[in-house]
């Protein structure tokens, strides 16, 4: 989604967040403002979710939780800053799948995603979507594959250039659908990839559902499948890849929160509890549904297992697709 649309939506949901109130806890934390590093530019899905959670944390705990956007290297620059911050709960990091993926795509990371961080919770998840320009005659995945095989020189697809977006797209087209020769056109952001598909320059798009959603609702793009295990409430008409005849391709964008390794377990547990309660609030749940995110709020140990499993899964994709590490 274009940054302006995200920022307008962000402003509206923050204004509707409700009255503030303070909750006491037995940790003595926080007694000053808390920095949440979002390792991406303002206006994207991770920034939006982090700001919603930050405002609610501020309301509930009586101290300011503020967002600091530290962009660079698919999240690695911001993650590196938090890895070396004091483990006192006053510097947190919003993460996506790229937090795990970076460890298999980048051999020179200045941190270890397992050893240098304490996972707090997975906040939300959302699928990617396979969409096409309306000029593409395919109405489902089978028809799309048949079109590509019949005229391989006519088609290519837009996807993110590095990180999770790249590996997810490679896993689907190269490994899952056996379309080894289908060109992937890499982009360094959702907006340029979507714009290229709207213009027909890249007739096929594989991208996270939230930034694509407005263009599906306005019929400027046509969705063929989502990568989640179940259909999304906001788009119940879009089948899953499994329903579309493409099994074993479940993958979702996750947004979570971590702290530097060594952060007191009581603080980690308290933050997880607060975030889980926040994202279960009716207004936040409604906003998440509208954005095609599913609220999660997993315990720290479960989120830690998710990160470990993601490193294994995407490491295997790297190997199977013969993608070299940087």
Backbone as numpy.savetxt, mean C-alpha at the origin, in Angstrom:
# Nx Ny Nz CAx CAy CAz Cx Cy Cz
-4.19 8.06 -8.22 -5.03 9.25 -8.22 -4.16 10.48 -8.22
-4.63 11.52 -8.91 -3.86 12.74 -8.90 -3.76 13.26 -7.48
-2.63 13.88 -7.16 -2.38 14.33 -5.79 -3.47 15.27 -5.31
-3.97 16.14 -6.18 -5.00 17.09 -5.77 -6.26 16.41 -5.27
-6.66 15.33 -5.94 -7.85 14.60 -5.51 -7.64 13.98 -4.15
-6.47 13.40 -3.92 -6.18 12.81 -2.62 -6.21 13.88 -1.54
-5.62 15.06 -1.82 -5.56 16.10 -0.80 -6.94 16.65 -0.49
-7.81 16.77 -1.49 -9.18 17.21 -1.23 -9.91 16.21 -0.35
-9.75 14.93 -0.66 -10.38 13.90 0.14 -9.82 13.89 1.55
-8.51 14.07 1.66 -7.86 14.11 2.97 -8.45 15.23 3.81
-8.60 16.41 3.24 -9.14 17.53 4.00 -10.55 17.24 4.49
-11.37 16.63 3.63 -12.76 16.39 4.01 -12.88 15.35 5.11
-12.08 14.28 5.04 -12.21 13.26 6.07 -11.61 13.70 7.39
-10.59 14.54 7.35 -10.02 15.05 8.60 -11.00 15.99 9.28
-11.70 16.81 8.53 -12.68 17.71 9.12 -13.83 16.95 9.74
-14.10 15.76 9.19 -15.21 14.95 9.70 -14.78 13.96 10.77
-13.55 14.08 11.24 -13.02 13.06 12.14 -13.68 13.06 13.51
-14.37 14.15 13.89 -15.11 14.12 15.15 -14.39 14.85 16.26
-15.09 14.98 17.38 -14.56 15.71 18.54 -13.41 14.95 19.16
-12.47 15.69 19.74 -11.31 15.06 20.35 -11.59 14.73 21.80
-10.85 13.73 22.28 -10.90 13.38 23.69 -9.60 12.69 24.05
-9.23 12.78 25.31 -7.96 12.23 25.77 -8.19 10.97 26.58
-7.36 9.98 26.38 -7.45 8.74 27.13 -6.16 8.54 27.93
-6.33 8.17 29.17 -5.18 7.92 30.02 -4.67 6.51 29.80
-3.38 6.28 30.01 -2.83 4.93 29.96 -1.72 4.85 30.99
-1.28 3.64 31.30 -0.35 3.44 32.42 1.11 3.48 31.99
1.41 3.93 30.77 2.80 3.95 30.31 3.47 5.31 30.52
2.68 6.35 30.78 3.24 7.70 30.84 3.57 8.25 29.47
3.21 7.53 28.46 3.49 7.90 27.07 2.19 8.23 26.38
2.17 9.25 25.55 3.25 10.20 25.25 3.14 11.43 26.15
4.27 12.04 26.44 4.25 13.29 27.19 4.81 14.45 26.36
4.98 14.21 25.06 5.36 15.26 24.12 4.94 14.79 22.72
5.16 15.62 21.71 4.68 15.29 20.37 5.43 14.09 19.78
4.74 13.37 18.91 5.27 12.15 18.30 5.36 12.35 16.78
6.51 12.05 16.24 6.76 12.17 14.79 6.45 10.84 14.11
5.59 10.88 13.09 5.32 9.70 12.26 5.90 9.98 10.88
6.93 9.25 10.52 7.56 9.42 9.21 6.76 8.65 8.17
6.33 9.35 7.15 5.72 8.73 5.97 6.77 8.83 4.87
7.33 7.70 4.42 8.47 7.76 3.49 8.08 7.95 2.03
7.00 8.69 1.80 6.49 8.97 0.45 6.01 10.42 0.42
5.77 10.97 -0.78 5.29 12.36 -0.87 3.90 12.51 -0.27
3.52 13.74 0.10 2.16 13.98 0.59 1.11 13.67 -0.48
-0.07 13.27 -0.03 -1.20 13.12 -0.94 -1.47 11.72 -1.42
-0.57 10.76 -1.17 -0.78 9.40 -1.60 -1.56 8.59 -0.57
-1.87 7.32 -0.88 -2.66 6.49 0.04 -2.02 6.32 1.41
-0.70 6.07 1.46 -0.04 5.88 2.75 -0.11 7.15 3.58
0.11 8.29 2.95 0.03 9.58 3.63 -1.38 9.81 4.16
-2.39 9.50 3.36 -3.78 9.71 3.76 -4.13 8.87 4.98
-3.83 7.57 4.93 -4.15 6.68 6.05 -3.39 7.09 7.29
-2.10 7.43 7.14 -1.30 7.83 8.29 -1.85 9.09 8.94
-2.32 10.04 8.14 -2.86 11.28 8.70 -4.17 11.04 9.43
-5.01 10.18 8.91 -6.25 9.84 9.60 -5.95 9.24 10.98
-5.01 8.29 11.01 -4.66 7.64 12.26 -3.97 8.63 13.20
-3.08 9.47 12.67 -2.36 10.43 13.50 -3.32 11.39 14.20
-4.32 11.88 13.47 -5.26 12.81 14.10 -6.01 12.14 15.23
-6.46 10.91 15.00 -7.20 10.20 16.05 -6.31 9.91 17.25
-5.05 9.55 17.01 -4.13 9.32 18.13 -3.93 10.61 18.93
-3.81 11.71 18.23 -3.67 13.00 18.91 -4.88 13.28 19.79
-6.06 13.03 19.24 -7.30 13.27 19.98 -7.38 12.39 21.23
-7.02 11.13 21.08 -7.21 10.17 22.17 -6.14 10.29 23.25
-4.92 10.64 22.86 -3.79 10.60 23.80 -3.33 11.96 24.26
-3.91 13.03 23.73 -3.65 14.36 24.26 -2.31 14.97 23.88
-1.60 14.36 22.95 -0.35 14.92 22.43 -0.41 14.88 20.90
0.37 15.75 20.27 0.35 15.84 18.82 1.12 14.69 18.18
0.46 13.92 17.33 1.10 12.94 16.45 1.11 13.60 15.07
2.29 13.96 14.59 2.36 14.72 13.34 3.09 13.93 12.26
2.74 14.23 11.01 3.30 13.53 9.86 4.51 14.29 9.31
5.58 13.55 9.05 6.77 14.10 8.42 7.04 13.28 7.16
6.82 13.87 5.98 7.04 13.16 4.72 8.52 13.21 4.35
9.14 12.04 4.32 10.57 11.92 3.98 10.66 10.98 2.78
10.61 11.54 1.58 10.53 10.73 0.36 11.91 10.30 -0.12
11.96 9.16 -0.82 13.19 8.73 -1.48 13.40 7.24 -1.44
13.85 6.69 -2.59 14.27 5.28 -2.71 13.18 4.32 -2.27
11.95 4.55 -2.75 10.82 3.66 -2.44 10.65 3.43 -0.94
10.85 4.48 -0.18 10.64 4.40 1.26 11.89 4.17 2.08
13.00 3.84 1.44 14.20 3.46 2.18 14.84 4.64 2.91
14.71 5.85 2.37 15.32 7.02 3.02 14.64 7.28 4.36
13.33 7.33 4.36 12.60 7.56 5.61 12.79 6.42 6.59
12.78 5.18 6.09 12.97 4.02 6.97 14.34 4.06 7.62
15.35 4.49 6.87 16.69 4.57 7.43 16.76 5.57 8.58
16.04 6.68 8.45 16.02 7.66 9.54 15.40 7.07 10.80
14.30 6.37 10.65 13.61 5.82 11.82 14.41 4.67 12.44
15.09 3.90 11.63 15.89 2.78 12.15 16.93 3.27 13.15
17.44 4.48 12.94 18.49 5.00 13.79 17.99 6.03 14.80
16.66 6.16 14.95 16.08 7.07 15.92 16.05 6.42 17.31
15.99 7.21 18.37 15.90 6.64 19.72 14.67 5.74 19.85
14.80 4.56 20.46 13.67 3.63 20.59 12.77 3.98 21.77
12.17 5.16 21.72 11.38 5.63 22.85 9.91 5.87 22.51
9.51 5.52 21.27 8.12 5.69 20.87 7.79 7.05 20.30
8.77 7.95 20.23 8.49 9.29 19.74 8.85 9.48 18.27
9.35 8.42 17.62 9.54 8.41 16.17 9.00 7.08 15.65
8.00 7.16 14.79 7.35 5.98 14.23 7.45 6.05 12.70
7.19 4.92 12.06 7.30 4.84 10.60 6.06 4.17 10.03
5.41 4.84 9.08 4.34 4.22 8.30 4.99 3.43 7.16
4.58 2.18 6.98 5.23 1.31 5.99 4.20 0.70 5.06
4.68 0.28 3.89 3.90 -0.50 2.94 4.67 -1.78 2.63
4.22 -2.52 1.63 4.93 -3.73 1.21 6.37 -3.44 0.84
6.66 -2.22 0.40 8.02 -1.87 0.00 9.00 -1.98 1.16
8.51 -1.94 2.38 9.37 -2.11 3.55 10.03 -3.49 3.51
9.26 -4.51 3.14 9.81 -5.87 3.01 10.49 -6.06 1.66
9.88 -5.55 0.60 10.41 -5.74 -0.75 11.79 -5.13 -0.90
12.03 -3.97 -0.26 13.32 -3.31 -0.40 14.48 -4.20 0.03
14.22 -5.10 0.97 15.30 -5.96 1.46 15.72 -7.02 0.44
14.86 -7.28 -0.57 15.23 -8.25 -1.60 15.60 -7.57 -2.92
15.20 -6.29 -3.10 15.54 -5.58 -4.33 16.77 -4.69 -4.18
17.11 -4.36 -2.94 18.21 -3.43 -2.69 19.22 -4.09 -1.76
20.39 -4.38 -2.28 21.41 -5.05 -1.48 22.21 -4.10 -0.61
21.91 -2.80 -0.67 22.69 -1.80 0.08 21.84 -1.00 1.06
20.80 -1.61 1.60 19.97 -0.90 2.56 20.77 -0.55 3.81
20.55 0.63 4.37 21.27 1.02 5.59 20.60 0.50 6.86
19.74 -0.49 6.73 19.02 -1.05 7.89 18.55 -2.46 7.54
18.16 -3.20 8.57 17.58 -4.53 8.42 16.12 -4.44 8.85
15.16 -4.77 7.96 13.75 -4.59 8.31 13.29 -5.49 9.46
14.02 -6.55 9.72 13.66 -7.44 10.83 14.36 -7.02 12.12
15.66 -6.81 12.07 16.44 -6.56 13.28 16.31 -5.13 13.80
16.06 -4.18 12.92 16.12 -2.77 13.31 14.78 -2.14 13.63
13.70 -2.93 13.62 12.37 -2.36 13.85 11.53 -3.25 14.75
10.60 -2.62 15.45 9.58 -3.30 16.24 8.24 -3.09 15.56
7.66 -4.10 14.93 6.35 -3.93 14.29 5.28 -3.59 15.33
4.38 -2.70 14.95 3.27 -2.32 15.83 1.97 -2.96 15.35
1.58 -2.65 14.12 0.34 -3.22 13.59 0.25 -3.01 12.09
-0.46 -3.91 11.42 -0.90 -3.64 10.04 -2.20 -2.87 10.16
-2.22 -1.67 9.62 -3.39 -0.81 9.73 -4.46 -1.21 8.73
-4.07 -1.41 7.48 -5.06 -1.65 6.43 -4.45 -2.43 5.28
-5.33 -2.94 4.45 -4.90 -3.63 3.23 -5.83 -3.25 2.09
-5.29 -3.33 0.88 -6.08 -3.00 -0.30 -5.48 -3.72 -1.51
-6.31 -4.21 -2.42 -5.77 -4.94 -3.57 -5.26 -4.02 -4.65
-4.57 -4.62 -5.60 -4.29 -3.95 -6.86 -5.41 -4.32 -7.84
-5.45 -3.62 -8.96 -6.48 -3.87 -9.96 -5.83 -3.97 -11.33
-6.32 -4.87 -12.15 -5.96 -4.92 -13.56 -7.03 -4.17 -14.32
-6.64 -3.06 -14.95 -7.60 -2.22 -15.66 -7.10 -1.95 -17.07
-8.03 -1.57 -17.93 -7.66 -1.30 -19.32 -8.31 -0.02 -19.79
-7.70 0.60 -20.79 -8.32 1.71 -21.49 -9.59 1.19 -22.18
-10.68 1.97 -22.19 -11.92 1.49 -22.80 -11.80 1.07 -24.26
-10.74 1.51 -24.93 -10.55 1.12 -26.33 -10.14 -0.35 -26.46
-9.66 -0.95 -25.37 -9.30 -2.37 -25.39 -10.59 -3.19 -25.34
-10.82 -4.07 -26.31 -12.12 -4.77 -26.37 -12.33 -5.84 -25.30
-11.29 -6.21 -24.57 -11.42 -7.28 -23.58 -12.35 -6.88 -22.44
-13.26 -7.77 -22.09 -14.18 -7.53 -20.97 -13.83 -8.38 -19.75
-12.86 -9.28 -19.89 -12.43 -10.11 -18.76 -10.99 -10.53 -18.99
-10.41 -11.22 -18.01 -9.00 -11.58 -18.09 -8.72 -12.56 -19.23
-9.60 -13.51 -19.45 -9.38 -14.48 -20.53 -9.33 -13.77 -21.87
-10.26 -12.85 -22.10 -10.27 -12.13 -23.36 -9.01 -11.27 -23.51
-8.54 -10.70 -22.39 -7.32 -9.90 -22.45 -6.12 -10.76 -22.84
-6.00 -11.92 -22.21 -4.88 -12.81 -22.53 -4.95 -13.24 -23.99
-6.15 -13.55 -24.48 -6.30 -13.96 -25.88 -5.89 -12.83 -26.83
-6.26 -11.60 -26.49 -5.89 -10.45 -27.33 -4.38 -10.29 -27.39
-3.74 -10.40 -26.22 -2.29 -10.21 -26.16 -1.57 -11.30 -26.96
-2.04 -12.53 -26.83 -1.40 -13.63 -27.56 -1.62 -13.51 -29.07
-2.76 -12.96 -29.45 -3.05 -12.82 -30.89 -2.28 -11.67 -31.52
-1.98 -10.65 -30.73 -1.26 -9.47 -31.27 -0.27 -8.98 -30.22
0.78 -9.74 -29.97 1.71 -9.39 -28.89 2.41 -8.05 -29.07
2.56 -7.57 -30.29 3.24 -6.29 -30.52 2.35 -5.09 -30.25
1.07 -5.34 -30.03 0.11 -4.25 -29.89 -0.06 -3.79 -28.44
0.37 -4.62 -27.49 0.03 -4.35 -26.10 1.26 -4.23 -25.20
1.10 -3.41 -24.18 2.05 -3.31 -23.08 1.25 -2.93 -21.84
1.91 -2.85 -20.70 1.16 -2.49 -19.50 1.98 -1.55 -18.62
1.26 -0.67 -17.95 1.87 0.29 -17.04 1.89 -0.28 -15.64
3.00 -0.05 -14.94 3.13 -0.49 -13.55 4.18 0.37 -12.88
4.26 0.29 -11.57 5.28 1.02 -10.84 6.66 0.50 -11.24
7.65 1.41 -11.22 8.95 1.07 -11.75 9.79 0.16 -10.88
9.69 0.33 -9.57 10.50 -0.49 -8.68 9.67 -0.91 -7.48
10.19 -1.85 -6.72 9.54 -2.24 -5.48 8.37 -3.18 -5.68
7.43 -3.10 -4.75 6.29 -4.01 -4.71 5.50 -3.98 -6.01
5.23 -2.78 -6.54 4.45 -2.69 -7.77 5.08 -3.45 -8.91
6.39 -3.33 -9.03 7.11 -4.05 -10.09 7.00 -5.56 -9.90
7.26 -6.03 -8.69 7.27 -7.48 -8.46 5.88 -8.07 -8.59
4.86 -7.36 -8.11 3.50 -7.87 -8.22 3.09 -8.01 -9.68
3.45 -7.01 -10.51 3.12 -7.06 -11.93 3.88 -8.17 -12.64
5.15 -8.33 -12.31 5.95 -9.40 -12.91 5.39 -10.77 -12.53
4.99 -10.89 -11.28 4.43 -12.16 -10.81 3.17 -12.52 -11.59
2.31 -11.53 -11.86 1.06 -11.78 -12.56 1.29 -12.10 -14.03
1.96 -11.19 -14.75 2.05 -11.36 -16.20 3.13 -12.34 -16.63
4.31 -12.25 -16.03 5.41 -13.09 -16.47 5.31 -14.51 -15.92
4.99 -14.63 -14.63 4.97 -15.95 -14.00 3.57 -16.57 -14.01
2.54 -15.76 -13.72 1.20 -16.32 -13.63 0.55 -16.58 -14.97
0.59 -15.60 -15.85 -0.08 -15.72 -17.15 0.85 -16.19 -18.26
2.14 -16.35 -17.96 3.13 -16.83 -18.93 3.23 -15.90 -20.15
3.04 -14.62 -19.90 3.17 -13.63 -20.98 4.55 -12.97 -20.87
5.57 -13.78 -21.08 6.95 -13.34 -20.86 7.34 -12.14 -21.73
6.77 -12.06 -22.91 7.20 -11.01 -23.85 6.37 -9.73 -23.76
5.34 -9.72 -22.89 4.52 -8.52 -22.77 5.34 -7.41 -22.11
5.57 -6.29 -22.79 6.42 -5.24 -22.22 5.78 -4.57 -21.01
6.57 -4.37 -19.98 6.16 -3.59 -18.82 6.75 -2.20 -18.96
5.90 -1.18 -18.88 6.36 0.20 -18.97 6.40 0.76 -17.54
7.59 1.01 -17.00 7.68 1.43 -15.60 7.44 2.93 -15.42
6.76 3.27 -14.33 6.51 4.65 -13.97 6.94 4.87 -12.53
7.30 6.11 -12.21 7.78 6.40 -10.86 6.68 6.93 -9.94
5.43 6.78 -10.37 4.31 7.19 -9.53 3.00 6.73 -10.14
1.94 6.71 -9.30 0.64 6.27 -9.78 0.07 7.21 -10.82
0.20 8.53 -10.59 -0.42 9.51 -11.49 0.07 9.39 -12.94
1.39 9.34 -13.19 1.82 9.23 -14.58 1.42 7.90 -15.22
1.39 6.83 -14.44 0.97 5.53 -14.99 -0.50 5.56 -15.38
-1.32 6.14 -14.53 -2.75 6.25 -14.83 -2.98 7.15 -16.03
-2.28 8.28 -16.08 -2.44 9.21 -17.20 -2.06 8.55 -18.53
-1.00 7.73 -18.52 -0.58 7.04 -19.74 -1.65 6.06 -20.21
-2.32 5.41 -19.25 -3.37 4.46 -19.61 -4.62 5.19 -20.08
-4.94 6.30 -19.44 -6.08 7.11 -19.90 -5.87 7.58 -21.34
-4.64 7.89 -21.68 -4.32 8.36 -23.03 -4.21 7.22 -24.02
-4.16 5.98 -23.55 -4.02 4.83 -24.44 -2.60 4.50 -24.80
-1.63 5.23 -24.23 -0.23 4.93 -24.52 0.18 3.58 -23.95
-0.31 3.27 -22.78 -0.15 1.95 -22.18 -1.57 1.42 -21.96
-2.07 0.57 -22.85 -3.50 0.20 -22.80 -3.91 -0.59 -21.56
-2.92 -1.19 -20.87 -3.21 -2.01 -19.70 -2.52 -1.40 -18.49
-3.18 -1.45 -17.34 -2.64 -0.87 -16.11 -2.75 -1.88 -14.98
-1.67 -2.03 -14.21 -1.69 -2.82 -12.98 -1.25 -1.89 -11.86
-2.16 -1.56 -10.95 -1.90 -0.51 -9.97 -2.77 -0.76 -8.75
-2.37 -0.18 -7.61 -3.20 -0.24 -6.42 -4.58 0.32 -6.70
-5.60 -0.30 -6.13 -6.98 0.11 -6.40 -7.30 1.53 -5.95
-6.87 2.00 -4.77 -7.30 3.34 -4.32 -7.03 4.46 -5.31
-5.82 4.61 -5.89 -5.64 5.73 -6.82 -6.37 5.56 -8.15
-6.72 4.31 -8.49 -7.41 4.05 -9.76 -8.92 4.20 -9.62
-9.42 4.06 -8.38 -10.86 3.98 -8.14 -11.69 5.09 -8.80
-11.30 6.37 -8.72 -12.14 7.41 -9.34 -12.31 7.24 -10.84
-11.32 6.67 -11.49 -11.38 6.51 -12.95 -12.21 5.28 -13.34
-12.38 4.36 -12.40 -13.29 3.24 -12.63 -14.72 3.70 -12.44
-14.94 4.52 -11.40 -16.29 5.02 -11.13 -16.80 5.89 -12.26
-15.90 6.61 -12.93 -16.31 7.50 -14.03 -16.23 6.82 -15.39
-15.92 5.51 -15.40 -15.84 4.70 -16.63 -14.75 5.17 -17.58
-13.76 5.89 -17.05 -12.62 6.28 -17.88 -11.64 5.12 -18.03
-11.67 4.18 -17.11 -10.92 2.93 -17.20 -11.88 1.79 -16.87
-11.59 0.59 -17.39 -12.44 -0.57 -17.14 -11.64 -1.61 -16.36
-12.14 -2.01 -15.22 -11.46 -2.99 -14.37 -11.82 -4.41 -14.81
-10.80 -5.28 -14.84 -11.02 -6.68 -15.20 -10.94 -7.60 -13.99
-10.12 -7.24 -13.00 -9.99 -8.10 -11.81 -9.23 -7.36 -10.73
-9.46 -7.76 -9.48 -8.68 -7.28 -8.35 -7.84 -8.44 -7.81
-6.75 -8.11 -7.12 -5.80 -9.12 -6.67 -6.07 -9.64 -5.27
-7.16 -9.21 -4.64 -7.50 -9.67 -3.29 -8.19 -11.02 -3.35
-8.33 -11.65 -2.17 -9.00 -12.95 -2.08 -10.51 -12.81 -2.21
-11.04 -11.63 -1.88 -12.48 -11.38 -1.98 -12.72 -10.07 -2.71
-13.94 -9.88 -3.18 -14.29 -8.65 -3.87 -14.34 -7.47 -2.89
-14.15 -6.27 -3.41 -14.18 -5.07 -2.58 -15.60 -4.51 -2.49
-15.95 -4.00 -1.31 -17.30 -3.45 -1.09 -17.59 -2.30 -2.04
-16.62 -1.46 -2.30 -16.85 -0.30 -3.15 -17.04 -0.68 -4.62
-16.54 -1.85 -5.03 -16.63 -2.30 -6.42 -17.01 -3.78 -6.47
-18.20 -4.11 -6.01 -18.58 -5.54 -5.93 -18.69 -6.22 -7.29
-18.75 -5.42 -8.36 -18.87 -5.99 -9.70 -17.53 -6.49 -10.25
-16.42 -6.10 -9.63 -15.11 -6.50 -10.15 -14.73 -7.86 -9.56
-14.51 -8.88 -10.39 -14.14 -10.20 -9.85 -12.71 -10.23 -9.33
-12.43 -11.20 -8.50 -11.05 -11.43 -8.09 -10.32 -12.15 -9.23
-9.01 -12.15 -9.19 -8.25 -12.88 -10.20 -8.61 -14.36 -10.21
-8.81 -14.91 -9.01 -9.19 -16.32 -8.93 -10.51 -16.57 -9.64
-11.49 -15.69 -9.39 -12.78 -15.81 -10.07 -12.63 -15.61 -11.58
-11.64 -14.83 -11.97 -11.41 -14.56 -13.39 -10.58 -15.64 -14.06
-10.27 -16.70 -13.33 -9.54 -17.82 -13.91 -8.04 -17.75 -13.78
-7.54 -16.88 -12.88 -6.09 -16.75 -12.66 -5.81 -17.07 -11.19
-5.52 -18.32 -10.86 -5.34 -18.70 -9.45 -3.97 -18.31 -8.90
-3.86 -18.38 -7.58 -2.57 -18.21 -6.88 -1.92 -16.86 -7.13
-2.74 -15.83 -7.24 -2.19 -14.49 -7.49 -2.67 -13.47 -6.46
-3.06 -13.94 -5.29 -3.54 -13.02 -4.25 -2.38 -12.17 -3.74
-2.55 -10.88 -3.76 -1.56 -9.95 -3.19 -2.28 -8.65 -2.88
-1.89 -8.01 -1.80 -2.54 -6.76 -1.41 -1.51 -5.75 -0.92
-1.81 -4.49 -1.20 -1.03 -3.41 -0.63 -1.37 -3.31 0.85
-0.35 -3.35 1.70 -0.58 -3.18 3.13 0.03 -1.86 3.60
-0.61 -1.26 4.56 -0.08 -0.08 5.23 -0.03 -0.39 6.72
1.13 -0.21 7.32 1.29 -0.53 8.73 2.13 0.50 9.45
2.41 0.20 10.71 3.21 1.10 11.54 4.27 0.29 12.27
5.50 0.80 12.28 6.59 0.18 13.02 7.32 1.25 13.81
8.13 0.80 14.78 8.95 1.68 15.61 10.38 1.16 15.58
11.34 1.96 16.01 12.71 1.45 16.09 12.80 0.25 17.02
13.68 -0.70 16.69 13.89 -1.86 17.54 14.29 -1.41 18.95
13.76 -2.10 19.94 14.06 -1.74 21.32 13.04 -0.83 21.95
12.04 -0.38 21.19 10.96 0.42 21.76 10.27 -0.40 22.84
10.01 0.15 24.02 9.42 -0.63 25.12 8.15 -1.36 24.69
8.05 -2.66 24.99 6.88 -3.44 24.59 5.55 -2.85 25.06
5.54 -2.19 26.23 4.30 -1.58 26.72 3.83 -0.47 25.79
4.77 0.29 25.25 4.41 1.35 24.32 3.91 0.76 23.01
4.60 -0.25 22.51 4.18 -0.92 21.27 2.77 -1.48 21.44
2.53 -2.17 22.56 1.22 -2.78 22.80 0.12 -1.72 22.92
0.44 -0.61 23.59 -0.55 0.45 23.75 -0.89 1.09 22.40
0.13 1.34 21.57 -0.12 1.92 20.26 -0.95 0.99 19.39
-0.63 -0.31 19.44 -1.41 -1.26 18.65 -2.87 -1.24 19.08
-3.11 -1.23 20.37 -4.49 -1.23 20.90 -5.22 0.03 20.45
-4.55 1.17 20.58 -5.18 2.43 20.19 -5.51 2.45 18.70
-4.56 2.02 17.86 -4.79 2.05 16.40 -5.90 1.07 16.02
-5.91 -0.12 16.62 -6.96 -1.09 16.32 -8.34 -0.53 16.68
-8.44 0.18 17.80 -9.71 0.79 18.19 -10.08 1.93 17.26
-9.09 2.71 16.85 -9.33 3.86 15.97 -9.91 3.40 14.62
-9.30 2.41 14.02 -9.74 2.01 12.67 -11.03 1.21 12.70
-11.50 0.84 13.92 -12.80 0.18 14.05 -13.93 1.19 14.25
-13.59 2.48 14.44 -14.62 3.51 14.61 -15.45 3.63 13.34
-16.76 3.85 13.48 -17.63 3.88 12.29 -17.19 4.87 11.22
-16.73 6.08 11.62 -16.36 7.06 10.60 -15.10 6.63 9.85
-14.14 6.03 10.59 -12.93 5.55 9.91 -13.23 4.35 9.03
-14.07 3.44 9.50 -14.43 2.27 8.69 -15.11 2.71 7.40
-16.00 3.68 7.50 -16.69 4.18 6.31 -15.71 4.80 5.33
-14.75 5.56 5.85 -13.74 6.17 4.98 -12.88 5.10 4.32
-12.46 4.10 5.10 -11.66 3.01 4.53 -12.42 2.30 3.42
-13.71 2.01 3.66 -14.51 1.33 2.63 -14.58 2.17 1.37
-14.75 3.48 1.54 -14.85 4.38 0.38 -13.56 4.39 -0.42
-12.43 4.25 0.29 -11.12 4.26 -0.37 -10.67 2.88 -0.84
-11.52 1.86 -0.61 -11.21 0.48 -0.98 -10.10 -0.12 -0.11
-9.97 0.39 1.12 -9.08 -0.22 2.10 -9.89 -1.04 3.08
-9.30 -2.11 3.57 -9.91 -2.91 4.62 -9.13 -2.68 5.91
-9.82 -2.31 6.98 -9.17 -2.10 8.27 -8.70 -3.45 8.83
-7.48 -3.47 9.41 -6.92 -4.73 9.91 -6.64 -4.63 11.42
-5.63 -3.88 11.83 -5.32 -3.73 13.24 -4.71 -4.96 13.88
-3.82 -5.65 13.18 -3.25 -6.91 13.66 -2.31 -6.70 14.84
-2.14 -7.73 15.70 -1.19 -7.65 16.81 0.25 -7.55 16.29
1.17 -7.05 17.11 2.56 -6.89 16.67 3.19 -8.17 16.14
2.99 -9.29 16.83 3.61 -10.55 16.40 3.09 -10.99 15.03
1.80 -10.77 14.80 1.21 -11.15 13.51 1.77 -10.29 12.39
1.92 -9.00 12.67 2.49 -8.11 11.65 3.95 -8.47 11.39
4.68 -8.83 12.43 6.08 -9.26 12.26 6.15 -10.48 11.34
5.24 -11.44 11.54 5.21 -12.63 10.67 4.87 -12.25 9.23
3.98 -11.28 9.06 3.62 -10.83 7.72 4.84 -10.27 6.99
5.63 -9.46 7.69 6.83 -8.87 7.09 7.82 -9.97 6.70
8.04 -10.93 7.60 8.96 -12.03 7.32 8.49 -12.85 6.12
7.19 -13.14 6.08 6.64 -13.92 4.97 6.75 -13.16 3.65
6.51 -11.84 3.70 6.61 -11.04 2.47 8.02 -11.05 1.91
9.01 -11.00 2.79 10.40 -11.05 2.33 10.66 -12.36 1.58
10.14 -13.46 2.12 10.32 -14.77 1.47 9.58 -14.85 0.14
8.32 -14.38 0.12 7.50 -14.46 -1.10 8.09 -13.63 -2.22
8.44 -12.38 -1.91 8.92 -11.51 -2.98 10.36 -11.80 -3.36
11.12 -12.39 -2.43 12.45 -12.87 -2.79 12.36 -13.99 -3.83
11.37 -14.87 -3.66 11.17 -15.95 -4.63 10.73 -15.41 -5.98
9.86 -14.39 -5.97 9.45 -13.77 -7.23 10.67 -13.19 -7.97
11.53 -12.49 -7.21 12.76 -11.95 -7.79 13.56 -13.06 -8.50
13.72 -14.19 -7.80 14.50 -15.29 -8.35 13.82 -15.91 -9.55
12.52 -16.20 -9.44 11.80 -16.86 -10.53 11.68 -16.00 -11.78
11.60 -14.67 -11.58 11.48 -13.76 -12.71 12.85 -13.27 -13.21
13.90 -13.76 -12.59 15.28 -13.38 -12.98 15.50 -11.87 -12.92
15.02 -11.28 -11.82 15.22 -9.84 -11.62 16.42 -9.65 -10.70
17.45 -9.00 -11.14 18.63 -8.81 -10.30 18.41 -7.77 -9.22
19.02 -7.96 -8.07 18.99 -6.95 -7.02 19.87 -5.77 -7.40
19.49 -4.60 -6.92 20.29 -3.41 -7.23 21.59 -3.41 -6.44
